[in-house]
Structures are given as structure tokens and as C-alpha cells.
Amino acid sequence: MTAIVVTGLGIISSIGNSAEENRESLIKSRAGISKNNNFYSRYSTLLPFGEIKKSTAQLMEELNANEKGVTRTSLLALHSIQEAIEDSKLTLNQISSSDTALIGASTVGGMCLTDQLFIDATTASKGSEYLSSYDCASVMLYLQNRYKMKGIVNTINTACSSSSNAIMCGARLIKSGLVKRAIVGGSDSLSKFSINGFNALHILSSDICRPFDANRSGLNLGEGAAFLILEKEEDCKGKKVYAKLSGYANTNDSFHPSSLSEDGQGPFLAMTQAIESASLDASSISFINAHGTATENNDEVESVAMRRIFEKVPAFASTKSYTGHTLGAAGAIESIFSVFNIINQEVYSSLNYTSPIEKTGLVPNLNYRKTSVQHVMSNSFGFGGNCSSLIFSKH
């Protein structure tokens, strides 16, 4: 069976503007969660966020992106996809070829400019340049046009599991023989629209988030983008290969629009089926990049599911304690962190933890350390019970 490998990485988040900068922050246990500076809202001065410090104007200038209607979400996507393409040394002909797929994800998309669109709709006689950007697929359509792509282009929105599912979809397209390579990932920016929505659910913390801690009080929203280049192993002779995407699964908890069931059936099935698809035993997993949102429901349920699967739960951590929850970009960002684990033989600490959840007693990894890492599981669980697990393995 065709092995799917990772040959390129690109990322921007609150802890770095490149893959190298992100890894350096992870090694130094340096979080990027602080007060918001790039836009004003009622809550931006009250709550902490994982904000990228580059302004939208800076991104436009650096990326030479002056198209009408371009949004911050699209700019973050362009920033990270450029790095991934350069890293993989893809040519312009390969990118635009019909055998290259672009599968991306976003939950916010052009909704980051909801206020501007509303103002334009009520005051501008000729409409708004941001109307087309409001489409769910606008970010990937922007990248498609920018790179003159002729292959399969798709956008996935399954909430917080979106970009994990984009990675999964790209791998399946390659395995089915429909494409030779896939550019996969996701992008989301901070916006009043998403902040107000999450605040209405009462799951935003006024403090820095504390994943898997008994005293956790909610999540911190973040922003970012990440893309990976996936190719068939046989097409990569003489080319740099970071890791193998050895397993994946998507399931549904079928319990509640915004909560997971107490027994963690959706996460349990996603993790077990991913392990089976990689032809591994549970004991083979070296490290878990947990979904770990620091909300009351998620962390307990994910812990319960891990206890159900593993006789001895492997080392695990939530890197959302560094970046905040980047929504549709989270799965891709954390997949790159998982690849870092493998290529550098290291694991990162889960920040701000002090005491275990009483029901499970699990303690996340608390210190950066070098260790043997063969297989890393990355979990992403979204609203609507959409649960995805990916497994990256040493190549």
C-alpha cells in the first residue's frame, strides 16, 4: 500500500512566524497568549488571546497581497502555504498541475470582517468588496487563484477538527490515485464574530488556559495557519522527508452540538480506529498531542477516552497552552508540532498545570525533554461531535 509522507511544512501562530520560530518557542516553553492588540472589541481588552503580532497591513505588505476583499484569514493562509511550498521545493508547474490538490479548512474565514461587511451593506451604494470573501470557501479560492491551481480544491468546515480532516482528505486523494500530491492545512483569524460566539457559550477563560488541570476555567481563542505537503513515498526519492502519515480516523460522538459524551465514545473510536489504520498496537504510541482545550467537558472526556484505550497512557500534552485554540487551523498546527516531535526526538510540556482532574488522575507531560519518539497521535475534536485522530510516524 502507498505510504503517504510529509515533505513540506509551513506555519504561523502566536508563538512564531515560521516553523523554526514555532519550534523554538515550544522548546523554551514560551507561550504566545496575551491581550489582543490588532482589533478592538468589548472583550479584546478583558480576555487573553493567542494573537499573531503582525498586523493585517504588515501581512499585506510582506506578502504583496493587495487584492480587493482579501481578509486576514487568507493572508495567514498565504503566509504559511508559501513556507510549506518553498520547504518542499515544489515548482510552480507542480503547484498548478491537475495532479496537485489543495484541501484546506477554516471556520472563521471571511467572517473576520463581518463588521466591515455590515457597514458597507448599510452605507455603500455599490456593495462591499468583502462580500465574496464571506463565502466559506473564500480562503482556498484565494489561494487557488493566487497559484493558478487547476487540480482538486476543497474546503472543509467541521469546526475544530477541520484541518485534521483536510489532511485526511488529502491523504485519501493520493491513495486513491486521483492526485500525486496534496497541499493540506487550515487557517483562522481572531474576530469579533468568533469571540462573541464563544463568549456566548461561556467557555472563554479570563485567565491563561490550564489544559487538563482540575481548576481549568475555559479556553483562550487563538489565530494561525499551517499547511503540510503530502506526497507518495515512491515519488520522493532524493527528497527530504519529515515523517509518514501512517494512520487516521474520523468518527462522531453523536451526543450534543457543543459537548462530548461522558464516556468519550467519539474520541475513543477516533483514536482506536486511527491506531488500527496504522496497523499499530496502542502501546506503540510514543506521545499524544491532545485536543486539550482546557474546557470542563473536553479535557475530562478526552482523559476518560485515553484511559479506556491505553493500559498505560503515554506522555501527552496540549499545545493549546502555547497558541490558544486556533479553531479550524488547530489540527494542522498541531500536526506540524507532532512532526517536530518525530524529527527532533523530543516532547513538549503542557503549560500552567498544577493538579489532576479527579475523575482520571492523569498528569500531562510537564517538561521539555529529548526522548525516543516513533509514533505521535494528534487529536482534534469539534463541535457537533466530529472527532478526528491522526498518527504520524518516523520515516
Secondary structure, DSSP 4 states (H G I P E B T S, - for coil): -PPEEEEEEEEEBTTBSSHHHHHHHHHTT----EE--SS--TTTTTSEEB--SS-HHHHHHHHT---TT--HHHHHHHHHHHHHHHHHT--HHHHHSTTEEEEEE-SSGGGGGHHHHHHHHHH-TT--TTTGGGSTTHHHHHHHHHHT--S-EEEE--GGGHHHHHHHHHHHHHHTTS-SEEEEEEEE---HHHHHHHHHTT-B-SS---TT-TT---B-BB-EEEEEEEEEGGG-TTS---EEEEEEEEEE--S-SS---TT-HHHHHHHHHHHHHTT--GGG--EEE------HHHHHHHHHHHHHH-SSPPEEE-THHHH-B-GGGHHHHHHHHHHHHHHHTEE-PPTT--S--TTT------S-EE---SEEEEEEE-GGGEEEEEEEE--
